[in-house]
């Protein structure tokens, strides 16, 4: 079959995904929104969320204009940057922000409707919340594939190098730069939204629950509207932007590796570039199929609800594993059978990480129940047990990713005896990249199971503030507790895919260095540089290019080994950055939460009628505090991730940057798993007590678990999920700034 015809499946899949997202959105709007009070509360939350997002985008637009101007100067002023980079960068940021905006708009309309549906049945509430979450999932994959296919068609038309064997390499590495735009927007969304939501959450919990003894989401709590707004701007808008860049990054990095694998064979190059796109496209159709499989029975418990959601995810995953063989066979891609098993490896790794996360964070299992039981001796033991559980929970994901890396490499090379030969190294890295694509191929439904959680949480808040029947809150609490587990599972998928994608991006960085060398250094300069090396495999061809150079040649050229002090220093800096970034974001949440706590205390003290129910709290003041704090605090930590690779590249060169990326990946991955799982376990330990165990709501154990949950909030919703963006953003920045690194360190 003509490979170019198969490509059109990618834009078709994007249109179908966006079409079903619109259908689910319209279906949600047709549902009953409930009583006038429910509508009023939903309007407060919606207005607060939109006001925050408007302010955040003002800041982000300024940052994007400055960075795009810098890239334009490097491209058109100094000639050391690809001229398409500024435009690709802007579109990546735009689509990432759009995905988050659509998801958040859907969530703010869906929460009251979920609560209204839960008045009738648990299945009704689940269906509304999950279909609304599917809007986010399908929007992310639809916009991602639309952006990818659009840029491929544009560059395929305009890029015509003298050496045609370089065309697809130039196209794919250029497309990677829109990944930097997506990553930059995602980091601002995750950090800013995370600071907002956790400042409100901590203030509402510490003063409302612990000090004043009012229930969660009680309308007497001044921070409760800000808390519900925060669920949307952090856990929905931030998460949508986050997984958009994860999805696109895995596809683009693998496509770039595919182009480098088959230099000299344009037909096979094209097949290798299209393979990850086609797998993702088929995954869209299977995700839509999986959405329709999710339903449950009334009176279902946590185990039954998890089984309902898992049914949709598991069926989609099994089907994409089978169809991956058919796609790659149809393409007649070299090593197609082994590469198909690499896809399966990524899928299995994702499932294992998801199940591990579920085990360590769901209160249906012993680890979280043990944390809850430790509340009998106070909040200190809750925190100690939670930290220990989070640390232990890193073992299986790390081992799983390690095994997945080796297996996907071996499968792609068909277990060759000479694994590190130039051609096998390229195939092996391509196998690792396509394993990441496999892990995220059914993101349309896995993200739906994640995005539905904040909707269920807000539905519970609406039910409480509207004074609905107790059984409605009981149903939304069950959905919310399930949402905590699925959110943690979603973060596990995102972190696991970040690790595999980051490895592919490391290889793509070398490919971009090769292109930057040919752009910045003329033929005589390249020949002089090659003569100084102790390798005979690097040759300058007649066109003045290094088309025959492999990854190992560049490792030799830039002396990338553990005996090079630049590499070691880079590794230490990368490892440190993960902790520094978490420290900055945790500190930001702490400062913002302190202001919120003081404001809630002030309102309780100055207006006694609030707790008596005769006065209305000043909700707007709390929303304003969270908004201002998030805007102020998100800038420094976000710019750190952008600046670090540039500074290291200038001071330590290519070898230092590779060390930085390796160190950031290794420490960031483990730290992200630890923080996400600790936070999820603390949250569900609180939910376990609130269900009537160990004394129930208002008991000493409940107050202890509330403190643990408060500590875990920035762990799981601010610092932890931001780390996987940090890992990939540093790689993306390094790729985009490769021309600067080469120009400064080679010329």
C-alpha positions in Angstrom: 0.0 0.0 0.0 1.2 3.6 -0.8 2.7 4.9 2.5 1.6 8.5 1.7 -2.0 7.4 1.5 -1.8 5.8 5.0 -0.6 9.2 6.4 -4.1 10.6 5.8 -5.4 8.4 8.6 -3.6 10.7 11.0 -5.6 13.9 10.2 -8.8 11.9 9.8 -8.3 10.4 13.3 -7.8 13.9 14.7 -11.0 15.1 13.2 -12.9 12.1 14.5 -11.5 12.6 18.0 -12.5 16.3 18.0 -15.9 15.4 16.6 -16.7 12.9 19.4 -15.3 15.4 21.9 -17.9 17.9 20.6 -20.7 15.3 20.7 -19.9 14.3 24.3 -19.7 18.0 25.2 -23.2 18.7 23.7 -24.6 15.6 25.4 -23.3 16.9 28.8 -24.8 20.3 28.2 -28.2 18.7 27.6 -28.2 17.1 31.1 -30.1 18.7 34.0 -27.9 21.2 35.9 -30.0 20.8 39.1 -31.6 23.3 41.4 -31.1 27.1 41.2 -28.6 26.9 44.1 -26.6 24.3 42.2 -26.5 26.5 39.1 -25.5 29.5 41.2 -22.5 27.7 42.8 -21.4 26.2 39.5 -21.5 29.7 38.0 -19.2 31.0 40.8 -16.7 28.3 40.1 -16.9 28.8 36.3 -16.4 32.5 36.6 -13.4 32.1 39.0 -11.8 29.5 36.8 -12.1 31.6 33.6 -10.8 34.7 35.4 -7.8 32.8 36.6 -7.0 31.3 33.2 -7.3 34.7 31.6 -4.7 36.1 34.0 -2.4 33.1 33.5 -2.6 33.4 29.7 -1.6 37.1 29.9 1.6 36.1 31.6 2.3 33.1 29.3 1.7 35.2 26.2 4.4 37.7 27.3 6.9 34.8 27.9 6.1 33.3 24.5 6.5 36.6 22.7 9.9 37.1 24.3 11.1 33.5 23.5 9.7 33.6 19.9 11.6 36.9 19.4 14.8 35.3 20.7 14.4 32.3 18.3 13.6 34.7 15.4 16.8 36.6 16.1 18.9 33.3 16.3 17.3 32.2 13.0 17.1 35.4 10.9 19.7 37.5 12.6 22.6 35.0 13.4 21.6 32.2 11.0 22.2 29.5 13.7 18.6 28.4 14.1 16.0 26.8 11.8 13.8 29.6 10.4 10.6 27.6 11.2 11.3 27.3 14.9 9.6 30.5 16.1 6.4 29.6 14.3 6.4 25.9 15.4 7.1 27.0 19.0 4.1 29.3 19.0 1.7 26.7 17.6 2.8 24.1 20.1 2.0 26.5 23.0 -1.3 27.6 21.4 -2.6 24.0 21.0 -1.4 23.0 24.4 -3.2 26.0 26.0 -6.3 25.3 23.9 -6.5 21.7 25.1 -6.4 22.8 28.7 -9.0 25.6 28.1 -11.5 23.2 26.5 -11.0 20.6 29.2 -11.5 23.2 31.9 -14.6 24.8 30.3 -16.2 21.3 30.0 -15.4 20.5 33.6 -16.9 23.7 35.0 -20.1 23.0 33.1 -20.1 19.2 34.1 -19.8 19.3 37.9 -23.3 20.5 38.7 -24.7 18.1 36.1 -22.8 15.2 37.6 -24.2 16.0 41.0 -27.7 16.3 39.5 -27.3 12.9 37.8 -26.0 11.4 41.1 -29.3 12.3 42.7 -30.9 9.6 40.5 -28.1 7.0 40.4 -24.4 6.3 40.9 -24.2 5.1 37.3 -25.7 8.3 36.1 -23.1 10.4 37.9 -20.3 8.2 36.6 -21.5 8.5 33.1 -21.8 12.3 33.0 -18.4 12.7 34.8 -16.6 10.2 32.6 -18.0 11.4 29.3 -17.0 14.9 30.3 -13.6 13.7 31.1 -13.5 12.0 27.7 -14.0 15.5 26.1 -10.6 16.3 27.6 -8.9 13.1 26.5 -10.2 13.2 23.0 -9.5 16.9 22.6 -5.8 16.4 23.7 -5.2 13.5 21.2 -7.3 15.3 18.5 -5.4 18.6 18.7 -2.1 16.7 19.0 -2.5 14.8 15.8 -3.9 17.8 14.1 -0.8 19.9 15.0 1.5 17.0 14.0 -0.1 16.4 10.6 -0.4 20.1 9.9 3.3 20.7 10.4 4.3 17.6 8.5 2.4 18.8 5.4 3.8 22.3 5.7 7.4 21.3 6.1 7.1 18.5 3.4 6.1 21.2 1.0 8.7 23.9 1.9 11.8 21.9 3.0 13.9 20.8 0.0 17.5 20.4 1.0 20.3 19.8 -1.5 20.7 16.3 0.0 17.2 14.8 -0.2 18.3 12.0 2.3 18.3 14.8 4.9 14.8 16.0 4.2 12.9 13.9 6.7 15.6 14.4 9.3 15.2 18.1 9.0 11.4 17.9 9.0 11.2 15.7 12.1 13.7 17.7 14.2 12.0 20.9 13.2 8.6 19.5 14.3 10.2 18.6 17.7 10.5 22.4 18.4 6.8 22.8 18.6 7.1 20.3 21.5 9.1 23.0 23.4 6.1 25.4 23.0 3.8 22.7 24.3 6.1 21.9 27.2 6.6 25.5 28.2 2.8 26.2 28.2 2.3 22.9 30.1 4.8 23.8 32.8 3.2 27.2 33.4 -0.2 25.6 33.5 0.8 22.8 35.9 2.9 25.0 38.2 0.5 28.0 38.2 -2.6 25.8 38.5 -1.0 23.6 41.1 -0.1 26.6 43.3 -3.6 28.0 42.9 -5.5 24.8 43.8 -3.3 23.8 46.7 -3.2 27.2 48.3 -7.0 27.1 48.4 -7.1 23.4 49.4 -4.7 23.8 52.3 -6.4 26.9 53.6 -9.9 25.3 53.4 -8.7 22.1 55.1 -6.5 23.5 57.9 -8.8 26.2 59.1 -12.1 24.8 58.0 -11.8 21.1 58.9 -9.2 21.0 61.6 -9.7 24.3 63.4 -13.3 25.2 62.8 -14.6 21.6 62.5 -16.8 22.3 59.4 -17.2 19.6 56.8 -15.4 19.6 53.5 -17.0 21.9 50.9 -19.2 23.5 53.6 -20.6 26.9 52.2 -19.5 28.5 55.5 -15.8 28.1 54.5 -14.6 31.2 52.7 -12.0 29.2 50.8 -14.4 26.5 49.4 -15.2 28.3 46.1 -11.4 28.9 45.5 -10.8 25.2 46.3 -13.3 24.1 43.7 -12.0 26.6 41.2 -8.5 25.2 41.9 -9.6 21.7 41.0 -10.3 22.9 37.5 -7.3 25.2 36.8 -4.8 22.7 38.3 -6.2 19.2 37.8 -7.9 19.8 34.5 -6.4 22.7 32.5 -2.9 21.9 33.8 -3.3 18.2 33.3 -4.6 18.7 29.8 -1.6 20.8 28.8 0.7 18.4 30.5 -0.4 15.3 28.7 -0.8 17.1 25.4 3.0 17.7 25.4 3.7 14.1 26.6 1.6 12.7 23.8 3.1 14.9 21.0 6.7 14.6 22.4 6.6 10.8 22.3 5.4 10.7 18.7 7.7 13.4 17.5 10.9 12.0 19.2 10.2 8.6 17.7 9.6 10.0 14.3 12.9 11.9 14.5 14.7 8.7 15.4 13.0 6.8 12.6 14.3 9.4 10.1 17.8 9.0 11.4 17.6 5.1 11.3 17.1 4.9 7.6 19.2 7.7 6.1 19.9 6.7 2.5 16.5 5.0 2.0 13.8 7.7 1.7 11.1 5.1 1.4 12.0 3.3 4.6 12.6 6.6 6.3 9.0 7.7 5.5 7.6 4.5 6.9 9.6 4.8 10.1 8.4 8.4 10.5 4.7 7.5 9.9 4.7 4.4 12.1 4.3 6.3 15.5 1.7 8.6 14.0 -0.4 5.8 12.6 -0.3 3.8 15.9 -1.5 6.9 17.7 -4.2 7.5 15.1 -5.6 3.9 15.5 -5.4 4.4 19.3 -7.9 7.3 18.9 -10.5 5.0 17.4 -10.0 2.4 20.1 -10.1 5.0 22.8 -13.6 6.1 21.6 -14.7 2.5 21.6 -13.4 2.1 25.1 -15.3 5.1 26.4 -18.6 3.4 25.5 -17.6 0.3 27.6 -17.5 2.3 30.9 -20.6 1.8 33.1 -21.4 0.4 36.5 -24.3 -0.8 38.7 -25.9 1.1 41.6 -24.4 0.5 45.0 -21.1 -0.4 43.4 -18.0 -0.1 45.7 -14.5 1.1 44.9 -13.4 -2.3 43.5 -16.4 -2.4 41.1 -15.9 1.1 39.9 -12.2 0.5 39.3 -13.2 -2.6 37.3 -15.6 -0.5 35.2 -13.0 2.1 34.3 -10.4 -0.6 33.8 -12.6 -2.4 31.3 -12.5 0.5 28.9 -8.8 1.1 29.3 -7.8 -2.6 29.1 -9.9 -3.5 26.1 -8.4 -0.5 24.2 -4.9 -1.5 25.2 -5.3 -5.1 24.2 -6.7 -4.1 20.8 -3.9 -1.5 20.1 -1.3 -4.2 21.0 -2.8 -6.5 18.4 -3.3 -3.8 15.7 0.2 -2.5 16.1 1.4 -5.7 14.4 -1.0 -5.1 11.5 0.0 -1.5 11.1 3.7 -2.2 11.0 3.2 -5.2 8.7 1.2 -3.1 6.4 3.9 -0.5 6.3 6.5 -3.3 5.6 8.8 -1.5 7.9 12.2 -3.2 8.4 12.3 -5.1 11.7 8.5 -4.6 11.9 7.9 -7.7 14.0 10.5 -6.7 16.7 9.3 -3.1 16.7 5.7 -4.4 17.2 6.9 -6.2 20.3 8.5 -2.9 21.4 5.0 -1.3 21.3 3.6 -4.1 23.3 6.4 -3.7 25.9 5.5 0.0 26.3 1.8 -0.9 26.8 2.6 -3.6 29.4 4.9 -1.2 31.2 2.1 1.4 31.4 -0.3 -1.2 32.7 2.2 -2.3 35.4 2.9 1.2 36.5 -0.8 2.0 36.6 -1.6 -1.1 38.7 1.3 -0.3 41.0 0.0 3.2 41.5 -3.5 1.9 42.1 -2.1 -0.5 44.8 -0.2 2.1 46.7 -2.8 4.9 46.5 -6.3 3.2 46.6 -7.8 2.7 50.0 -9.0 -0.7 48.8 -5.5 -2.0 49.5 -3.3 -2.3 52.6 -0.7 0.5 52.1 -3.2 3.3 52.2 -5.2 1.5 55.0 -2.0 1.3 57.0 -1.5 5.0 56.7 -5.1 5.6 57.9 -4.5 3.3 60.9 -1.4 5.2 61.8 -3.7 8.2 62.4 -4.6 6.8 65.8 -1.2 8.2 67.1 -1.5 11.6 65.3 -0.5 13.4 62.2 3.3 12.8 62.6 2.9 9.1 62.1 0.6 9.6 59.2 3.2 11.7 57.5 6.0 9.2 58.3 4.0 6.3 57.0 3.0 8.3 53.9 6.6 9.2 53.1 7.8 5.7 53.6 5.0 4.3 51.4 5.8 6.8 48.6 9.5 5.8 48.7 8.8 2.1 48.6 6.3 2.6 45.7 9.2 3.8 43.4 10.8 0.4 43.2 8.4 -1.4 40.9 8.0 1.6 38.4 11.7 2.1 38.2 12.4 -1.6 37.6 9.5 -1.7 35.1 10.9 1.2 33.1 14.4 -0.3 33.2 13.1 -3.7 31.9 10.9 -1.9 29.3 14.0 0.1 28.0 16.1 -3.1 27.6 13.3 -5.2 26.2 12.1 -2.6 23.7 15.7 -2.1 22.6 16.3 -5.8 22.2 13.0 -6.4 20.3 13.7 -3.6 17.9 17.2 -5.0 17.1 15.7 -8.5 16.9 18.1 -9.6 19.7 21.2 -9.0 17.5 24.5 -10.3 18.8 26.1 -7.0 18.2 23.7 -4.7 20.0 25.9 -1.5 19.9 26.7 -1.6 16.2 25.8 1.7 14.5 22.7 0.4 12.8 21.5 -1.6 15.8 21.9 1.4 18.1 19.6 3.4 15.9 17.0 0.6 15.8 17.2 0.1 19.5 16.6 3.7 20.3 13.7 3.8 17.9 12.3 0.8 19.7 12.5 2.7 23.0 10.8 5.7 21.5 7.9 3.6 20.0 7.5 1.9 23.4 6.6 5.4 24.7 4.1 5.8 21.9 2.6 2.5 22.8 2.2 3.5 26.4 0.3 6.7 25.4 -1.4 5.3 22.3 -4.8 5.0 24.1 -4.4 8.4 25.9 -7.9 9.4 24.7 -9.4 7.0 27.3 -6.6 6.9 30.0 -6.8 10.7 30.2 -10.6 10.5 30.4 -10.3 8.3 33.6 -7.9 10.9 35.0 -9.9 14.1 34.0 -13.2 12.7 35.4 -11.7 12.9 38.9 -11.8 16.7 39.4 -15.3 16.8 37.9 -16.5 14.3 40.5 -14.7 16.2 43.2 -16.4 19.5 42.2 -19.7 17.6 42.0 -19.3 16.6 45.6 -18.6 20.2 46.6 -21.7 21.4 44.7 -23.8 18.8 46.4 -22.6 19.8 49.9 -22.9 23.6 49.3 -26.4 23.1 47.7 -27.6 21.1 50.7 -28.6 18.0 48.6 -29.6 14.7 50.1 -26.8 12.8 52.1 -26.9 9.9 49.7 -26.0 12.2 46.8 -22.8 13.3 48.7 -22.1 9.6 49.5 -22.3 8.8 45.7 -20.1 11.7 44.7 -17.6 10.8 47.5 -17.3 7.3 46.1 -16.7 8.8 42.6 -14.2 11.3 44.1 -12.2 8.6 45.9 -12.1 6.6 42.7 -10.9 9.8 41.0 -8.0 10.2 43.4 -6.8 6.7 42.4 -7.3 7.2 38.6 -5.6 10.6 38.8 -2.6 9.0 40.5 -2.7 6.3 37.8 -2.8 8.9 35.1 0.2 10.7 36.7 2.0 7.3 36.7 1.4 6.9 33.0 2.6 10.4 32.3 5.7 9.9 34.4 6.5 6.5 32.9 6.1 7.8 29.4 8.2 10.9 30.2 11.1 8.5 31.1 10.9 6.6 27.8 10.3 9.8 25.8 13.2 11.6 27.5 15.5 8.8 26.3 14.3 9.2 22.8 14.8 13.0 23.1 18.4 12.4 24.2 19.0 10.7 20.9 17.1 13.4 19.0 19.3 16.0 20.7 22.3 14.3 19.0 20.5 14.4 15.7 19.8 18.1 16.1 23.5 18.7 17.0 24.4 17.0 13.7 22.1 19.3 11.8 23.3 22.4 13.7 26.9 21.5 12.9 26.1 21.4 9.2 24.2 24.7 9.5 26.8 26.6 11.6 30.1 25.1 10.4 31.2 25.1 6.8 32.7 22.1 5.1 36.4 23.1 5.7 35.5 23.7 9.4 34.0 20.3 9.7 36.9 18.6 8.1 39.3 20.4 10.5 37.2 19.3 13.5 37.0 15.7 12.3 40.8 15.5 11.8 41.3 16.1 15.5 39.3 13.0 16.4 40.5 9.5 17.1 37.8 8.0 15.0 37.8 7.0 11.4 34.0 6.4 11.0 33.3 10.1 10.8 33.6 11.2 7.2 32.6 14.4 5.4 30.8 13.5 2.1 30.9 15.5 -1.1 28.0 17.6 -0.1 29.8 18.7 3.1 27.5 16.8 5.4 27.9 14.2 8.1 25.1 11.9 6.8 27.0 8.7 7.7 27.8 9.7 11.3 26.0 7.7 13.9 25.2 8.3 17.6 28.4 6.6 18.8 30.5 8.8 16.5 29.1 11.9 18.2 29.7 10.4 21.6 33.3 10.1 20.7 33.4 13.6 19.1 32.1 15.3 22.2 33.8 13.0 24.7 30.6 11.8 26.3 31.8 9.4 29.0 31.8 9.2 32.8 35.5 10.2 32.9 34.7 13.5 31.4 34.2 16.0 34.3 31.8 18.1 32.2 29.5 15.0 32.0 29.7 14.4 35.7 29.1 18.0 36.6 26.1 18.0 34.2 24.7 14.9 35.9 25.0 16.5 39.3 23.3 19.7 38.1 20.5 17.7 36.5 19.9 15.7 39.6 19.9 18.8 41.8 17.5 20.7 39.5 14.7 18.2 40.2 15.0 18.8 43.9 15.5 22.6 43.5 12.4 22.8 41.3 10.3 20.8 43.8 11.7 23.0 46.6 10.7 26.1 44.8 7.2 24.9 43.9 6.6 23.5 47.4 7.7 26.8 48.9 5.4 28.7 46.6 2.4 26.6 47.7 3.4 27.2 51.4 3.6 30.9 51.0 0.3 31.1 49.1 -1.4 28.7 51.5 -0.2 30.9 54.5 -2.0 33.9 53.0 -5.1 31.8 52.5 -5.0 30.4 56.1 -4.7 34.0 57.4 -7.6 35.2 55.3 -9.9 32.4 56.3 -9.1 32.9 60.0 -9.7 36.7 59.6 -13.1 36.1 58.2 -14.1 33.7 60.9 -12.8 36.1 63.6 -14.3 39.3 62.3 -17.7 37.9 61.2 -19.1 35.4 63.7 -22.2 35.0 61.6 -20.3 33.0 59.0 -20.0 29.9 61.2 -23.5 30.5 62.5 -24.8 30.4 58.9 -26.3 33.9 59.1 -23.6 35.6 57.0 -22.1 34.9 53.6 -18.3 34.5 53.4 -16.3 36.7 51.1 -15.5 34.0 48.5 -14.1 36.5 46.0 -11.3 37.6 48.3 -10.0 34.0 48.6 -10.2 33.5 44.8 -8.2 36.7 44.4 -5.5 35.6 46.9 -5.0 32.3 45.1 -4.9 34.0 41.7 -2.4 36.6 42.6 -0.2 34.1 44.5 -0.2 31.6 41.6 0.7 34.3 39.0 3.5 35.6 41.1 5.0 32.3 42.2 4.9 30.3 39.0 7.3 32.5 37.0 10.6 31.8 38.8 10.4 28.0 38.9 9.1 27.8 35.3 11.9 30.0 33.9 14.5 27.9 35.7 13.6 24.9 33.6 14.1 27.0 30.4 17.3 28.7 31.5 19.2 25.7 32.9 19.9 23.8 29.6 20.9 27.1 27.9 23.4 28.1 30.6 24.8 24.5 30.9 25.1 24.4 27.1 27.1 27.6 27.0 29.4 26.7 29.9 29.8 23.0 29.5 29.0 22.3 25.9 27.2 19.2 24.4 28.7 16.7 26.9 27.6 18.8 29.8 24.0 19.1 28.4 23.8 15.3 27.9 24.9 14.9 31.5 22.3 17.4 32.7 19.5 15.6 30.8 20.6 12.2 32.2 20.8 13.5 35.7 17.5 15.3 35.5 15.8 12.2 34.0 17.1 9.7 36.6 16.3 11.8 39.7 13.2 13.5 38.3 11.5 10.3 37.4 12.0 8.6 40.8 11.1 11.8 42.7 8.0 12.3 40.7 6.7 8.8 41.4 7.5 9.2 45.1 5.6 12.5 45.4 2.6 11.5 43.3 2.1 8.2 45.2 2.7 9.7 48.7 0.2 12.4 48.0 -2.4 10.1 46.5 -2.1 7.7 49.5 -2.5 10.5 52.0 -5.6 11.8 50.2 -7.3 8.4 50.1 -6.3 7.6 53.7 -8.4 10.6 54.6 -11.2 9.3 52.4 -11.0 5.9 54.1 -11.6 7.5 57.5 -14.4 9.7 56.1 -16.3 6.6 54.9 -16.8 5.8 58.6 -13.7 3.8 59.4 -11.5 4.5 62.5 -14.0 6.9 64.0 -15.2 8.6 60.8 -15.5 12.3 60.1 -14.6 14.7 63.0 -12.7 12.1 64.9 -9.0 12.5 66.1 -7.9 10.1 63.3 -9.8 12.1 60.7 -8.0 15.4 61.8 -4.7 13.6 61.6 -5.3 12.3 58.1 -6.5 15.8 57.0 -3.0 17.1 58.1 -1.4 14.3 56.1 -3.6 15.1 53.1 -2.6 18.7 53.4 1.1 17.9 53.2 0.4 15.6 50.3 -1.6 18.1 48.3 1.4 20.0 46.8 3.2 16.6 46.5 0.7 15.1 44.1 -0.8 18.2 42.4 2.0 20.7 42.1 5.6 19.5 42.4 5.2 15.8 41.5 3.2 16.2 38.2 5.4 19.2 37.2 8.5 17.1 37.3 7.7 15.0 34.2 7.2 18.3 32.3 10.6 19.5 33.7 12.3 16.4 32.4 11.0 16.8 28.8 11.2 20.6 28.7 14.9 20.5 29.5 15.3 18.1 26.6 13.2 20.2 24.3 15.1 23.4 25.2 18.4 21.7 24.6 17.2 20.6 21.1 15.9 24.0 20.2 19.1 25.7 21.4 21.5 23.2 19.9 22.6 25.8 17.3 23.7 28.2 20.1 25.6 25.4 21.9 27.4 24.4 18.7 28.1 28.0 17.7 29.7 28.9 21.1 31.6 25.6 21.7 32.7 24.7 18.2 33.5 27.9 16.4 
